[in-house]
Amino acid sequence: MRDLYLAIDVGTGGLRSALVGRDGRILAFAHREHEQIVPQFGWSEQRPADWWQGTQDTIRAVLADVDGAADRVAAICTCGQMHGTVLVDGSGQLTRDTAPLWNDKRTAPQVEAFSGRVGQGAYLDIAANMPATAWPAFKLAWIAEHDPQAMARTAAVLMPKDWINLCLTGQLAQDRTEASLSFLMDWRSRDWSEALCRMTGVNPALLPPLHDAGDILGPLLPEVAQALGLDAGVPVLAGAGDYPMALLGSGVIGPGMGSDVTGTSTIITLTHDKPVIDPEISNVMSAGGDWGAMTLLDAGGDAVRWARRAFHGNDRSYARIAEDAAQAVAGSDALFFLPYLSGERFNPRSRAQFFGLTASHGLPELHRAVLEGVAFSVRQRLDGLQGGQGRPERIVAASGGAKNTLWLRIKASMYGVPYLVPEELECGVVGAAMLMAVATGDAPDLKAAAAKMVRFADEVQPDPAWAEVYDQMMPIYARLYDSAQDILVEMEGLL
């Protein structure tokens, strides 16, 4: 019986494979680290050959962990780190041994030159995104300028998970979640944009056919199937980028849902039928075909880590710090914290500050103000992300911030939206399994797959009394933020 889904995740830190049952539970999991190469400051590369070796190793490992697994695999689906730009020739061979990754900043001159040459009005309503160093369009521009020999041999550009699909099936393809953040796709047609190719100088002949994430590319190549011990008839899906796949696997499906990924920073995403066109908002297509309006705030767990280091020399546990913060009342006795310890993505000069500090404040208020300050910073951006649609019905929490119940309660009360915590935190793997369930006919659609495969361990409701306090404080927080800007300009001369 074909009752297992084989999911592959090409992460920045390593390659992961998992076997997932029809109920969405992970039955076997394997991980292999791979090296991140930093030839110079601001650069970041990896070897696609390492991804493929890790894929083979982890597939063999998970197949060995479950009885009869090789004969039970119903489909294969890959997700992966986005934007890593892999170049191949007409035979599918790499023309560059390494690929620049999402966090590679070497394209800053290309982005700056483009922004100086092309007005925002020419591209924003096509790409639904602003120029950025991560986008493959600018990585291709850098390669064309600095490695023209490799570019001359290149027949197609792929993303990391597309390279794995090529190795598995021999098919050259990309999916629309990746393309939506390439700065090369027209969001309306959901196809490559001739206009964006012309503006960026990218040869459209390099762009492979676009697929939806749940499309079946084809079966395994016979030689690959034999090497892995799998049936050559196993279908391989197009897959998706890791973040849009994780949205799907966390149950963020369709308009009215939101996602809060709080790690070092905070990524807030609200789902809509179409992008929110705004220069401060990025838009990504989800694996289910909806649009996620997202913003990355350079404030999150990093603020909590700073407080732990600054107040306790890292000697106090995060759990104890959360207990301290829980002793303070909502609003921390009118103590504000602006959490911009590392600046902001669109306002690098921003700085952090406490405001309203009195002799009556102690560590509980300081720690709670840090948590509340991050939530206030998110609330500042929510109206723009909503695209005029109002608050989402639910926000699903993920990453390290999902483990702090007090913080979730603060956020739920701050935004007036219940928070859900998934039972399975490997959301990308679950999302891939959901796509496979639909593609193989085990589920009629993604909503049915989610109902069967996504479970929530906790639901945190807003506290009405806390919400009232935060509603009173929010306008003051916004005024503090705005009034600080002129002072920050003057401070630049002191730094």
Secondary structure, 3 states (H helix, E strand, C coil): CCCEEEEEEECCCEEEEEEEECCCCEEEEEEEECCCECCCCCCCEECHHHHHHHHHHHHHHHHHHCCCHHHCEEEEEEEECCCCCEEECCCCCECCCCEECCCCCCCHHHHHHHHHHCCHHHHHHHHCCCCCCCCHHHHHHHHHHHCHHHHHHCCEEECHHHHHHHHHHCCCCEEHHHHHCCCCEECCCCEECHHHHHHHCCCHHHCCCEECCCCEEEECCHHHHHHHCCCCCCEEECCEEHHHHHHHHCCCCCCCEEEEEECCCEEEEEEECCCCCCCCCEEEECCCCCEEEEEEECCCHHHHHHHHHHHHCCCCCHHHHHHHHHCCCCCCCCCEEECCCCCCCCCCCCCCEEECCCCCCCHHHHHHHHHHHHHHHHHHHHHHHHCCCCCCCEEEEECHHHHCHHHHHHHHHHHCCCEEEECCCCHHHHHHHHHHHHHCCCCCCHHHHHHHHCCEEEEECCCHHHHHHHHHHHHHHHHHHHHHHHHHHHHHHHC
